[in-house]
Amino acid sequence: MADFLYKGVVDWFLDQMSQEKIVPGEKMPSLRALSKELSLSLNTVIHGYELLSKDGWIESRPKSGYFVCHRSERKPALLLAGEELSRLKADEIKPAWSCLSHRGALVDQSDNFVSSLSGQETGALPVLGKGNLESRETVCNYLNRLGIKSHASHLWLGHSPLTFFTQTVQSLTLPGNTVLVLSPCDPRITTTIQSLGRKVISISAGERGVDLDLVIRCLRDEEIHLLVLPSQFAFPTGQLISNLSLRRWLAIIDEMKLPTIEWDLCSHLAYHPSATLTYKSLDQSDHIVYIGGVESKGAGLSYSWCLPGRHGALLEGAFLGADMALNDAQQVTLNDILKPSSKRSLTKRARNIWANSEKLKASLESSLGERVSFASSKGGLSLWLYLDTPIDMSNMTSLLVGYRHAIVPGELISHEKDANHWLAVNLSLDDIEPLAAALVDALMIEETPSEIDEGTTSDSESESGDEESLINPEELIAEEIIEEDIASDSLVEDKAQTDSKEETIQQTSEAKSEESESKSKDAAAEPVYNPMLDLINHDFG
């Protein structure tokens, strides 16, 4: 009887889902409210929620309640770590405007999240230097909650994280030096480094980080002058790297005495309530220059901060000359969003982004069906899609005309061979339906010519064979009607020829079907990738 009562909660949930009264991303009723609605005890409802959480229907978020998750019908897309280095050649430099034009797809699209508070003068003069002491102390308190020890006297505030990055690269390296970058990453990183005349070596990361043995071989064999690390959720996939991998990274940096930049603009967008561990939080020797911030699509609505570490004496002059100071109104707004008790705090914004991501997944999968699968994500502002058919360049260009602030092509953020199959979608979009319809049209346009020219499966081949066998008798009947005066012996010869044609067509169709069956058996016999091997290789070498 008790088991039946527990399942009653599950049945109620499935019924609400079938009627679309509860959709992915929405908050579940409180335990007490559902207990009263279903006339069940509180313990019974709690156990029912535990069953739903175990099956992946809902997720518990401390101090927030339970939220509905999207359960995909397809296996998640695997983003595997690269097995070799990628050397970005000078003639392969992505145009700077193409990378900057997609900046909107990597920042928050909300109009109200970082807008200036009412009553503030937006035209106030900027504060020279690092920024107001009160604002720097607020940022330091926020960083301390992330586990990053900082002092207000060492912190710089600015309006552009990319300016901090550019000045750091110029100060720590010389033209012709080699920079090691982990990808996939913000396309502005690699483009900026190359435009400054530096060489770029890229190592692709999987869902649990990079192959550290490959990193060690690269540092041993190549003369690396600077290391760029996208932080936990700065990857478009929103990864969560294990603590062991982070500690191994810091051991490598300390041993090599290697200047390092950590690009971290998404630590506040974790899908779990606990603080996100960053590389900088483990940095005891101050080799890492930490660049963080909050970016928005509006002009003058982006805020950034930088901890120069032991490179402060070298970087402070460059930062001061770049003139990146925030005005008083911007600093008041920054103080407001960094306070955990604020109505528009980063924590609350992370919950909204998470809820919206579940809605986007459900909408995209219902529109694209089997054409798309999603990479598993633990946070961040981008949802990575893997398309079974890459979008043609011309179709992608027309798609980006209307949605360059919503999507980023995989070629800009990854250097692997299958990069054209990937697409990053902004999770702060309010309406995904137009984009989903445009993706469907782009994929349909791409598939139509191939379906007309040649069949892709044995079924299409057999259908084409059947069509040919039906067309030939009709042509013969038409010839008989037109040429009524042909002798009977010639008609017999024509029938014999048609019979031979039908036999050859059937033989070819049977041979093609046998070949397709043998290919499917060979494909089924291929070994399945085991993600545990990825965990063992990356965390334990």
HELIX and SHEET records of a PDB file:
HELIX    1   1 ALA A    2  SER A   18  1                                  17    
HELIX    2   2 LEU A   31  LEU A   38  1                                   8    
HELIX    3   3 LEU A   42  LYS A   54  1                                  13    
HELIX    4   4 ALA A   90  GLU A   92  5                                   3    
HELIX    5   5 ALA A   96  SER A  101  1                                   6    
HELIX    6   6 ARG A  103  LEU A  106  5                                   4    
HELIX    7   7 LEU A  133  ARG A  145  1                                  13    
HELIX    8   8 ALA A  152  HIS A  154  5                                   3    
HELIX    9   9 PRO A  161  LEU A  172  1                                  12    
HELIX   10  10 PRO A  187  SER A  195  1                                   9    
HELIX   11  11 LEU A  212  ASP A  221  1                                  10    
HELIX   12  12 ASN A  243  MET A  256  1                                  14    
HELIX   13  13 SER A  267  LEU A  269  5                                   3    
HELIX   14  14 LYS A  280  LEU A  282  5                                   3    
HELIX   15  15 GLY A  309  HIS A  311  5                                   3    
HELIX   16  16 GLY A  312  ALA A  322  1                                  11    
HELIX   17  17 ASP A  328  LEU A  338  1                                  11    
HELIX   18  18 LEU A  346  LEU A  368  1                                  23    
HELIX   19  19 GLY A  369  ARG A  371  5                                   3    
HELIX   20  20 MET A  393  TYR A  403  1                                  11    
HELIX   21  21 GLY A  410  ILE A  413  1                                   4    
HELIX   22  22 ALA A  419  HIS A  421  5                                   3    
HELIX   23  23 GLU A  433  ASP A  453  1                                  21    
HELIX   24  24 SER A  458  ILE A  482  1                                  25    
HELIX   25  25 SER A  488  ALA A  524  1                                  37    
HELIX   26  26 PRO A  531  PHE A  540  1                                  10    
SHEET    1   A 2 ILE A  58  ARG A  61  0                                        
SHEET    2   A 2 GLY A  65  VAL A  68 -1                                        
SHEET    1   B 8 SER A  86  LEU A  88  0                                        
SHEET    2   B 8 LYS A 199  SER A 204 -1                                        
SHEET    3   B 8 THR A 178  SER A 183  1                                        
SHEET    4   B 8 ILE A 224  PRO A 230  1                                        
SHEET    5   B 8 THR A 260  ASP A 264  1                                        
SHEET    6   B 8 ILE A 288  VAL A 294  1                                        
SHEET    7   B 8 TYR A 303  LEU A 307 -1                                        
SHEET    8   B 8 TRP A 156  GLY A 158 -1                                        
SHEET    1   C 4 VAL A 372  PHE A 374  0                                        
SHEET    2   C 4 SER A 382  LEU A 387 -1                                        
SHEET    3   C 4 TRP A 422  ASN A 426 -1                                        
SHEET    4   C 4 ILE A 407  PRO A 409 -1                                        
END                                                                             
